[in-house]
Amino acid sequence: MTDNACLTCHTKDAHDHIADKGRLLKARGEPTGMAALQRAVASAFNRPAGRCVDCHTEHEGAGAMPATQQKFCADCHNGMKGRLPDTKIADAADFGTAHPQFKPMIISGMNGKKPLFQRASWTPGLTENNGLKFTHGQHLSKTNGIAQMVRRMPGRFAAGDALQCKDCHKADATGTRFKPVVMEDSCQSCHSLSFDQVGGTFRTLRHGEPELVVADLRAFYRGGAPARPANLSGLARRVPGDAALRSTAADYARAVRFYPTRAEQAVAQVFSNGGMCYDCHTVGRGGSMASAGFTVQPVAQNDRYYHKGWFDHKPHNKSDCADCHVNAATSNKASDLLVPGIDGKGGCRSCHVGGEGAKLASVSVKDPVDSSCAMCHSYHMDAGAPWAPKKDRKKDVAQTVAVAERPRFPVKLR
């Protein structure tokens, strides 16, 4: 079968695994013995090596397509560095015993309101700057002031004694990923932005819009005046003499004249240490007049860390979040990257033992999961779920392309 036969149907979801077929064959290595003879015969009949069907054998014979065998990946990727020394791809043969460390895509900076991404090799101390001062350890504590606040609001949170992960992190419609955390839904019940009360109604500053925060505070103070001194009312007792009366009137007039400066004081307080914005956001100077010279770093929530492999939260919903995100409860830096790596406590190898289960021979794994290459890696779609045969598709597992309910940022490498 030629590649054109495959492309008759696969018009959108297929492309060359490697554009340079010669490089592809070099990575695989020269065949020996019977394999060399088979290649020579195939080439003689216009069936050159490097075709789609060299790896894709799914359509052979009747019946359902079988799951992709691990050897189709390992034949090239196992020891490829030796055959192709200039490759930037690390050798991989089996997830349990021979797989490179993960390289999450982390936020490295901002381009206006869009985050810039950069791949980095996973380490326990890896961090990313998302613009927030939020710490997981502080919010998951069972003894501090946040826990006490939770206990004062029974029925508002999942547990009655402290915050839990699911109080803020909500799964999207597919269960694959999580929706972005929204301040008004998850934070405002504790982090109130109210600054005035009229009857039973609270006036609130606009979240995420520094210019409107400044405008609202200036308007609030512009529309009022200082409280009138009691000794200027007709019923108040006064100090004898007109001099005292004139002094009080002059002080009040001066207060009325300079009352708007209190707006600038209020603005400065909001954006300074201890203020509503400053306590959660990274605030700087150099902003416009509309924002009173303050700047607030845009917040970016990373929607997917591993772009070269597929991860689905739904099959893991029987596990506790802390089984994988082991450092969340003790993390006291907002920049801590809490996604697990390949090894160590909470690492993926804690359960996933590879396609051949070779890891089980040397390490005790409580609940081993066979994990061939195809479980996490699809051939042509980094954004989609790997294909699985029907017998492996459970009704509660998303095996189709899942579109997360969150803003989609183009991945721009720095």
C-alpha positions as CSV (number, residue, x, y, z in Angstrom):
1,M,0.0,0.0,0.0
2,T,1.3,3.5,-0.9
3,D,1.0,6.6,1.2
4,N,-1.5,8.0,-1.3
5,A,-3.9,5.2,-0.4
6,C,-3.9,6.3,3.2
7,L,-4.2,10.0,2.4
8,T,-7.4,9.3,0.4
9,C,-9.3,9.1,3.7
10,H,-6.9,10.7,6.1
11,T,-7.0,14.1,4.5
12,K,-6.7,16.3,7.7
13,D,-5.3,14.1,10.5
14,A,-2.2,12.7,8.8
15,H,1.2,14.1,7.9
16,D,4.8,12.9,7.6
17,H,6.1,11.7,10.9
18,I,9.4,13.2,9.7
19,A,9.6,15.2,6.5
20,D,13.0,13.8,5.6
21,K,12.5,10.1,4.8
22,G,16.2,9.5,4.7
23,R,16.5,10.8,8.2
24,L,13.6,8.6,9.3
25,L,15.3,5.5,8.0
26,K,18.6,6.4,9.5
27,A,16.9,6.8,12.9
28,R,15.5,3.3,12.5
29,G,18.8,1.8,11.5
30,E,19.8,-0.6,8.8
31,P,17.9,-3.9,8.7
32,T,19.7,-7.2,9.0
33,G,19.0,-10.8,8.0
34,M,15.5,-11.5,6.8
35,A,14.4,-7.9,7.4
36,A,17.1,-6.7,5.0
37,L,15.8,-9.2,2.4
38,Q,12.2,-8.1,2.9
39,R,13.2,-4.4,2.4
40,A,15.0,-5.2,-0.8
41,V,12.0,-7.1,-2.2
42,A,9.6,-4.4,-1.2
43,S,11.7,-1.7,-2.8
44,A,11.9,-3.8,-6.1
45,F,8.1,-3.8,-6.2
46,N,7.8,0.0,-5.5
47,R,7.2,-0.4,-1.8
48,P,10.0,1.7,-0.4
49,A,10.7,1.9,3.4
50,G,9.3,4.8,5.4
51,R,5.7,4.4,4.3
52,C,2.7,4.9,6.6
53,V,2.1,1.2,6.9
54,D,5.6,0.6,8.2
55,C,4.1,1.6,11.6
56,H,0.4,1.8,11.0
57,T,-0.9,-1.8,10.7
58,E,-4.4,-1.1,12.0
59,H,-6.3,-2.0,8.9
60,E,-4.9,-5.4,8.3
61,G,-7.6,-8.1,8.1
62,A,-11.2,-8.0,9.4
63,G,-12.3,-6.9,12.8
64,A,-11.6,-3.9,15.1
65,M,-8.2,-2.1,14.8
66,P,-5.8,-3.4,17.5
67,A,-4.1,-1.0,19.9
68,T,-0.8,0.3,18.6
69,Q,2.0,-2.0,19.8
70,Q,4.8,-0.4,21.7
71,K,7.5,-1.9,19.5
72,F,6.5,0.3,16.6
73,C,7.7,3.3,18.6
74,A,10.6,1.6,20.4
75,D,12.1,0.3,17.1
76,C,13.2,3.8,16.3
77,H,13.2,5.7,19.6
78,N,15.2,3.0,21.5
79,G,18.9,3.9,21.1
80,M,18.1,6.5,18.4
81,K,20.9,8.8,19.8
82,G,23.5,6.3,18.7
83,R,22.1,6.2,15.1
84,L,21.3,9.8,14.8
85,P,23.7,11.7,17.1
86,D,22.4,15.2,16.2
87,T,18.8,14.5,17.2
88,K,17.3,16.6,20.0
89,I,14.9,13.8,20.9
90,A,15.9,11.7,23.9
91,D,15.9,7.9,23.7
92,A,12.7,6.1,24.9
93,A,11.8,2.4,24.9
94,D,9.4,1.8,27.8
95,F,7.7,4.2,30.1
96,G,8.5,2.2,33.2
97,T,12.3,1.7,32.6
98,A,13.5,3.9,29.7
99,H,11.8,7.2,29.3
100,P,13.2,10.8,29.4
101,Q,12.1,13.3,32.1
102,F,9.0,15.3,31.2
103,K,9.3,18.8,29.7
104,P,6.3,20.9,30.8
105,M,5.4,24.0,28.9
106,I,5.6,26.8,31.5
107,I,4.7,30.5,31.4
108,S,8.0,32.3,30.9
109,G,6.6,35.9,30.5
110,M,3.9,38.0,29.1
111,N,3.3,39.7,25.7
112,G,0.7,42.2,26.7
113,K,-2.1,40.0,28.1
114,K,-0.9,36.9,26.3
115,P,1.5,34.5,28.1
116,L,4.7,33.4,26.5
117,F,5.5,29.7,26.9
118,Q,8.8,27.8,27.1
119,R,9.5,24.1,27.5
120,A,11.7,23.2,30.5
121,S,12.9,19.9,31.9
122,W,10.9,19.0,35.0
123,T,12.7,19.4,38.4
124,P,11.2,19.5,41.9
125,G,11.9,23.2,42.2
126,L,10.6,24.3,38.8
127,T,8.6,27.5,38.9
128,E,6.5,29.8,36.6
129,N,5.4,33.4,37.0
130,N,1.6,33.5,36.6
131,G,1.2,37.0,38.1
132,L,-0.5,35.8,41.4
133,K,0.6,35.8,45.0
134,F,-1.7,33.0,45.8
135,T,-0.2,30.1,47.8
136,H,-1.7,26.6,48.1
137,G,-0.2,25.9,51.4
138,Q,-1.9,28.9,53.0
139,H,-5.3,28.1,51.6
140,L,-5.3,24.4,52.3
141,S,-4.2,24.8,55.9
142,K,-6.6,23.3,58.5
143,T,-5.5,25.6,61.4
144,N,-4.9,29.2,60.1
145,G,-7.3,32.1,59.7
146,I,-8.6,30.8,56.3
147,A,-9.7,27.6,57.9
148,Q,-11.4,29.5,60.7
149,M,-13.3,31.6,58.1
150,V,-14.4,28.4,56.4
151,R,-15.8,27.1,59.7
152,R,-17.8,30.4,60.1
153,M,-19.5,29.8,56.7
154,P,-21.1,26.3,57.1
155,G,-22.5,24.8,53.9
156,R,-20.5,27.2,51.6
157,F,-17.5,24.8,51.1
158,A,-17.1,21.1,50.4
159,A,-15.7,20.4,53.9
160,G,-16.7,22.2,57.1
161,D,-13.2,22.6,58.6
162,A,-11.0,23.9,55.7
163,L,-10.8,24.5,52.0
164,Q,-10.3,21.6,49.6
165,C,-9.0,21.5,46.1
166,K,-12.5,21.1,44.6
167,D,-13.7,24.3,46.2
168,C,-11.8,26.2,43.5
169,H,-10.9,23.7,40.8
170,K,-13.8,22.6,38.7
171,A,-13.6,20.1,35.9
172,D,-14.6,21.1,32.4
173,A,-17.5,19.3,30.6
174,T,-15.2,16.5,29.4
175,G,-13.5,15.9,32.8
176,T,-10.2,16.0,31.0
177,R,-9.0,19.3,32.3
178,F,-10.1,22.1,34.7
179,K,-11.8,25.3,34.1
180,P,-9.9,28.5,34.9
181,V,-10.4,29.7,38.4
182,V,-12.8,32.7,38.4
183,M,-12.3,35.3,41.1
184,E,-16.0,36.1,41.5
185,D,-16.9,32.4,41.9
186,S,-14.0,31.1,44.0
187,C,-12.3,34.0,45.7
188,Q,-14.7,36.8,46.3
189,S,-16.6,35.1,49.2
190,C,-13.5,35.7,51.3
191,H,-11.6,38.4,49.3
192,S,-14.3,41.0,49.2
193,L,-13.9,44.1,47.0
194,S,-16.7,46.1,48.7
195,F,-15.8,49.6,49.6
196,D,-19.2,51.2,50.4
197,Q,-22.6,50.3,51.7
198,V,-25.9,52.0,50.7
199,G,-28.7,50.5,52.8
200,G,-28.3,46.8,52.4
201,T,-26.4,47.0,49.1
202,F,-22.6,46.9,48.9
203,R,-20.7,48.8,46.2
204,T,-17.9,46.8,44.8
205,L,-14.7,47.7,42.9
206,R,-14.4,46.2,39.4
207,H,-12.1,43.2,39.4
208,G,-9.5,43.0,36.6
209,E,-9.9,46.6,35.5
210,P,-7.5,48.9,37.3
211,E,-8.6,52.0,35.4
212,L,-12.2,51.5,36.5
213,V,-11.1,50.9,40.1
214,V,-9.4,54.3,40.1
215,A,-12.3,56.0,38.3
216,D,-14.8,54.5,40.8
217,L,-12.9,55.7,43.8
218,R,-12.4,59.2,42.4
219,A,-16.1,59.4,41.6
220,F,-17.0,58.2,45.1
221,Y,-15.0,61.0,46.8
222,R,-15.9,63.7,44.2
223,G,-19.6,63.1,44.9
224,G,-19.5,63.8,48.6
225,A,-18.0,66.2,51.1
226,P,-16.5,66.0,54.7
227,A,-18.9,65.6,57.5
228,R,-20.0,69.1,58.7
229,P,-18.5,70.0,62.1
230,A,-21.0,69.8,65.0
231,N,-20.2,73.4,66.2
232,L,-21.4,74.8,62.9
233,S,-25.0,73.5,63.3
234,G,-27.6,75.7,64.8
235,L,-28.2,73.6,67.9
236,A,-24.5,73.1,68.9
237,R,-22.9,74.8,71.8
238,R,-20.1,77.1,70.6
239,V,-17.1,78.6,72.1
240,P,-17.9,82.2,72.8
241,G,-16.6,84.7,70.3
242,D,-16.6,85.1,66.5
243,A,-13.0,84.1,66.2
244,A,-13.6,80.5,67.1
245,L,-16.6,80.3,64.7
246,R,-14.5,81.8,61.9
247,S,-11.7,79.3,62.6
248,T,-14.0,76.3,62.4
249,A,-15.6,77.6,59.2
250,A,-12.2,78.1,57.6
251,D,-11.1,74.6,58.6
252,Y,-14.3,73.1,57.1
253,A,-13.9,75.1,53.9
254,R,-10.3,73.9,53.6
255,A,-11.4,70.3,54.2
256,V,-14.1,70.6,51.4
257,R,-11.5,72.0,49.0
258,F,-9.0,69.2,49.6
259,Y,-11.5,66.4,50.1
260,P,-10.8,64.9,46.6
261,T,-7.2,64.2,47.7
262,R,-8.7,61.4,49.9
263,A,-9.5,59.6,46.6
264,E,-5.9,59.5,45.7
265,Q,-5.1,58.2,49.2
266,A,-7.7,55.5,48.8
267,V,-6.3,54.5,45.3
268,A,-2.8,54.3,46.7
269,Q,-4.0,52.2,49.6
270,V,-5.8,49.7,47.3
271,F,-2.6,49.2,45.2
272,S,-0.2,49.2,48.1
273,N,0.9,46.6,50.6
274,G,-2.2,45.4,52.5
275,G,-4.6,46.7,49.9
276,M,-7.2,44.7,47.9
277,C,-5.2,44.4,44.7
278,Y,-1.7,44.2,46.2
279,D,-2.3,41.2,48.4
280,C,-3.2,38.9,45.5
281,H,-1.6,40.5,42.4
282,T,1.9,41.7,41.3
283,V,1.6,45.5,41.3
284,G,4.2,47.9,39.9
285,R,4.6,51.5,38.8
286,G,4.8,53.0,35.4
287,G,1.2,52.9,34.5
288,S,-1.0,55.5,32.8
289,M,-2.8,58.4,34.4
290,A,-6.0,56.5,34.2
291,S,-4.6,53.8,36.6
292,A,-2.9,56.5,38.8
293,G,0.5,55.3,37.7
294,F,0.0,51.7,38.9
295,T,0.3,48.5,36.8
296,V,-1.1,45.1,37.6
297,Q,0.5,42.1,36.0
298,P,-2.0,40.1,34.0
299,V,-2.8,36.7,35.4
300,A,-2.2,33.7,33.2
301,Q,-3.6,30.3,34.0
302,N,-1.8,27.5,32.2
303,D,-4.3,25.2,30.6
304,R,-2.0,22.4,29.7
305,Y,1.6,21.6,30.8
306,Y,2.4,18.6,28.7
307,H,1.9,19.3,25.0
308,K,3.8,16.3,23.7
309,G,1.7,13.8,25.6
310,W,-1.9,13.3,26.5
311,F,-3.1,13.5,30.1
312,D,-6.7,13.0,31.1
313,H,-7.9,13.8,34.7
314,K,-11.1,11.8,34.4
315,P,-9.6,8.3,34.7
316,H,-7.8,9.6,37.8
317,N,-10.9,10.8,39.6
318,K,-10.8,8.0,42.1
319,S,-7.5,9.3,43.4
320,D,-7.0,12.1,45.8
321,C,-5.5,15.3,44.3
322,A,-2.6,15.0,46.8
323,D,-1.6,11.6,45.5
324,C,-0.1,13.3,42.5
325,H,0.1,17.0,43.6
326,V,2.0,16.0,46.8
327,N,3.5,19.4,47.6
328,A,0.3,21.5,47.3
329,A,-0.5,21.5,51.0
330,T,2.9,22.8,51.9
331,S,3.6,25.1,49.0
332,N,4.2,28.7,50.2
333,K,5.2,30.2,46.9
334,A,2.7,31.2,44.2
335,S,5.2,30.4,41.6
336,D,5.7,26.7,42.6
337,L,4.9,24.3,39.7
338,L,2.9,21.6,41.4
339,V,2.5,19.2,38.5
340,P,4.2,15.8,39.0
341,G,7.3,14.6,37.1
342,I,8.1,11.1,36.0
343,D,9.7,9.7,39.2
344,G,9.6,10.4,42.9
345,K,6.6,10.7,45.3
346,G,3.5,11.4,43.2
347,G,5.4,10.9,40.0
348,C,3.6,9.0,37.2
349,R,5.8,5.9,37.6
350,S,4.2,5.5,41.0
351,C,1.4,3.7,39.1
352,H,2.3,3.5,35.4
353,V,4.8,0.7,34.9
354,G,5.3,0.8,31.1
355,G,4.1,-1.3,28.2
356,E,6.0,-4.4,29.1
357,G,5.7,-4.1,32.9
358,A,9.4,-4.4,33.2
359,K,9.4,-2.0,36.1
360,L,7.6,-4.5,38.3
361,A,10.6,-6.7,38.4
362,S,12.6,-4.1,40.4
363,V,10.1,-1.9,42.2
364,S,6.9,-2.6,44.2
365,V,3.9,-0.8,42.7
366,K,0.7,-0.9,44.6
367,D,-1.7,-0.5,41.7
368,P,0.3,-1.1,38.5
369,V,-1.1,0.3,35.3
370,D,0.2,-1.0,31.9
371,S,1.2,2.0,30.0
372,S,2.4,1.6,26.4
373,C,3.5,4.6,24.3
374,A,0.1,4.9,22.7
375,M,-1.6,5.6,26.0
376,C,-0.2,9.1,26.1
377,H,1.2,9.8,22.6
378,S,-0.9,10.0,19.5
379,Y,0.6,9.8,16.0
380,H,-0.5,13.1,14.5
381,M,-2.6,15.1,17.0
382,D,-0.8,16.6,20.0
383,A,-4.1,18.3,21.0
384,G,-6.2,15.2,20.9
385,A,-6.7,12.0,23.0
386,P,-4.8,8.9,21.7
387,W,-6.9,6.4,19.8
388,A,-8.0,3.4,21.8
389,P,-9.8,0.2,20.7
390,K,-13.5,-0.2,21.7
391,K,-12.8,-2.7,24.4
392,D,-10.6,-0.1,26.2
393,R,-13.1,2.7,25.8
394,K,-15.1,3.0,29.0
395,K,-18.2,5.1,29.0
396,D,-16.8,7.4,31.7
397,V,-13.5,7.9,29.9
398,A,-13.0,10.7,27.3
399,Q,-11.1,9.1,24.5
400,T,-12.1,11.7,21.9
401,V,-10.6,15.1,21.4
402,A,-11.5,17.1,24.5
403,V,-11.8,20.9,24.2
404,A,-11.3,22.5,27.6
405,E,-13.7,25.3,28.6
406,R,-11.0,28.0,29.0
407,P,-9.4,30.8,26.9
408,R,-7.1,29.2,24.4
409,F,-3.7,31.0,24.3
410,P,-1.5,30.3,21.2
411,V,1.7,28.6,22.4
412,K,4.4,31.1,21.6
413,L,7.9,29.9,22.4
414,R,10.4,32.4,23.7
